């Protein structure tokens, strides 16, 4: 039996159903993803397009196409990036942070030369640094 997961925007107006498992899980460092998300890296999960279904709020999805390769869709109410259609690949990228029950396990970094340098060398802290009121406990790789 195929597993089904859900994903939605921050306000809950748009929701997705994802069948099975993602075909790929990667960290993307491209300028386009970083700019769209306002983040130094994108936790991408790519699903076969036939496995992604919009279950709520299709009429609330806005689309921005920087190129024909990527159709970025976002909630017009709260602005949350919801998905990226990649029509030529037959894939849909759903940002991993909103997928309920997904154990995100990326297998590679893509567009690494465009991004934030070697993110794998950054310290990993259990909560936040002591300077910010946390434990400051570092977790070894």
C-alpha positions in Angstrom: 0.0 0.0 0.0 1.4 3.4 -1.0 1.9 5.9 1.7 0.2 9.3 1.5 1.5 12.5 3.0 0.1 16.1 3.1 1.6 19.5 2.8 0.1 22.9 3.1 0.8 26.6 3.2 1.3 28.6 6.5 -2.3 29.8 6.6 -3.8 26.4 5.6 -5.7 27.7 2.6 -3.7 25.6 0.1 -3.1 21.9 0.7 -1.4 19.0 -1.2 -1.6 15.3 -1.1 1.6 13.4 -2.0 1.5 9.7 -2.8 4.4 7.3 -2.3 7.9 8.5 -1.8 9.9 11.4 -3.3 12.0 10.4 -6.3 14.8 12.7 -5.1 15.7 14.7 -2.0 18.4 17.3 -2.4 19.7 20.6 -1.1 19.6 23.2 -3.8 21.9 26.1 -3.7 20.9 27.9 -7.0 20.3 31.6 -7.0 16.8 31.1 -8.2 15.7 28.9 -5.2 17.6 31.0 -2.7 16.0 34.2 -4.0 12.5 32.8 -4.1 12.7 31.3 -0.6 14.8 34.1 0.9 17.0 31.4 2.4 20.6 30.3 1.8 19.5 26.8 0.8 16.4 24.9 -0.4 15.4 21.6 1.0 13.9 20.2 -2.1 11.8 17.0 -2.4 11.0 16.0 -6.0 7.9 13.9 -6.7 6.6 12.5 -9.9 3.9 15.0 -11.1 1.3 12.2 -11.1 1.9 11.7 -7.3 1.1 15.3 -6.3 -2.5 16.5 -6.0 -3.8 19.8 -4.9 -6.6 19.1 -2.4 -7.5 22.6 -1.3 -7.1 26.1 -2.6 -6.0 25.6 -6.2 -7.7 28.9 -7.0 -5.5 30.6 -4.4 -2.2 29.5 -6.1 -0.2 32.2 -7.7 2.4 31.3 -10.3 5.7 33.0 -11.1 7.8 31.7 -14.0 11.4 32.9 -14.1 11.9 30.4 -16.9 9.8 27.8 -18.6 11.7 25.1 -16.7 10.3 26.1 -13.3 6.8 27.2 -12.5 6.9 28.4 -8.9 3.5 28.3 -7.1 2.7 30.1 -3.9 -0.3 30.9 -1.7 -1.7 34.3 -2.6 -3.1 34.7 1.0 0.0 34.1 3.1 2.8 34.0 0.5 4.1 30.5 1.3 6.0 28.8 -1.5 3.9 25.7 -2.0 5.4 23.8 -5.0 7.5 24.1 -8.1 6.4 22.4 -11.3 9.2 21.2 -13.6 7.1 20.3 -16.7 10.0 19.1 -18.8 11.1 16.7 -16.1 7.6 15.5 -15.2 8.4 16.3 -11.5 7.0 18.6 -8.8 9.3 20.0 -6.1 7.5 20.4 -2.8 9.6 22.2 -0.1 10.3 19.6 2.5 9.7 21.7 5.5 5.9 21.6 5.1 5.5 17.9 4.4 3.9 16.1 7.3 5.7 12.9 8.3 8.6 13.1 5.8 12.0 12.0 7.1 14.0 14.4 5.0 17.2 12.6 3.9 18.9 14.4 1.0 21.4 12.5 -1.0 23.2 15.4 -2.6 23.8 19.1 -3.0 22.9 20.6 -6.4 24.1 23.9 -7.9 26.7 23.9 -5.0 29.0 26.4 -6.7 26.3 29.1 -6.7 25.5 28.9 -3.1 26.6 29.6 0.4 30.0 27.8 0.4 30.5 24.6 2.3 27.5 24.4 4.5 28.5 21.0 5.7 31.4 22.6 7.7 29.1 24.8 9.8 28.8 23.9 13.5 25.6 22.0 14.4 24.0 23.1 17.7 21.3 21.2 19.6 19.1 24.3 20.1 20.7 27.8 19.8 24.1 29.2 20.8 24.6 30.3 24.5 24.9 33.9 23.3 21.2 33.6 22.2 20.0 32.0 25.4 20.4 28.3 24.3 22.5 25.5 25.6 25.2 25.9 23.0 25.7 22.2 22.9 27.3 21.2 19.7 26.3 17.9 18.0 29.2 16.1 16.2 28.7 15.1 12.6 
